[in-house]
Amino acid sequence: MNVNYKTIILLVVISYLSVELFSQVETCQPILSTGVFNQADTEWESELLGNQLGNCYGATIGNKGCALTSMAMLFRGHNNNMDVNPENLNDWILNAGFWYNGCNMWWSKMDEYPH
């Protein structure tokens, strides 16, 4: 199956911005068959986010990982067999060098995630 990850990435950005703009919405129903990741899950909430440079020093998945968590949900929702969660996606982005200025994700590179 050929997937256009740039479209998926654009949808993540739009979803993220929608959440930021409409934060008064208290509930939302998951549309992914794999369920929902929570950035505050105790399994990864205290993991350091990004490369810890600039405005990201001390940031964790729990306090600044909403876009990362959304991306992990999209990858998992697209391929239920994909072993991805916010923690291992954060590690992959860090090892690939796709965090810049701290915890800014290099969105155009997300289509390189192994799938």
Protein Blocks (a to p, Z undefined) as FASTA:
>chain_A
ZZdfklmmmmmmmmmmmmmmmmmbmbdcdfbfnbpadfklmklmmpcehjhpajlgoiaf
klmmmmmmmmmmmmmmmmmmbccdfklmmmmmmmnopagehjaccfklmmmpcZZ
